[in-house]
Amino acid sequence: MRSIKFLAVAAASAFVALSAQAANYDLGTLGDSDASFKQVSVTGAFDDILNFSLSETLSDVGSSASSTNLKAKVGFSYNIVDATVSLFKAGSTTAIGSYSFDGTTGDNTNWFNGLAAGDYFYEVTGTATGKSGGLYTLTTNAFASNVTAPVPEPETYALMGLGLVALVAARKKKRA
């Protein structure tokens, strides 16, 4: 009787382990005009984390996800359904943005604007339904070309004006 319970627990544990996949990947540090590319092979339900850092404030960070939907006569196939890419600032549980992709959407791209320097991560979730699982590719492009210049605060103009008034007053006092 004990061996039956042991086998049942072992089978249930194996099923859970095989039915869900979670992996962490490091995409490195991105700056202006940098890109990263990651191709991932998955099986069953998956929840992957792809970490990266931005070395500077960037106006545009583009993320592109695509799934390989491939069927071959020799018995293997790849497919992903109900997949989502979400972008998070490290330490946050609120997504900056997200988008969906699967084997029918082709290359799906989304842009995230005005991201500050720091650590971020993508969470990629979905289900691989092909006989051989699924393949997805996540590409990230970073650009800083449209970052707006800082605008001086009104106090800066007020101090500059007071300085000019003081210079004029000092000059008039020196003449008198």
Buried (B, 14 or more C-beta within 10 A) or exposed (E): EEEEEEEEEEEEEEEEEEEEBEEEBEBEBBBBEBEBEBEBBBBBBBEBBBBBBBBBEBBBBBBBBBBBBBEEEEEEBBBBBEBBBBBBBEEEEEBBEBBEBBBEBEEBBBEBEEBEEEEBBBBBBBBBBBEBBBBBBBBBBBBBEEBEEEEEEEEEEEEEEEEEEEEEEEEEEEEE
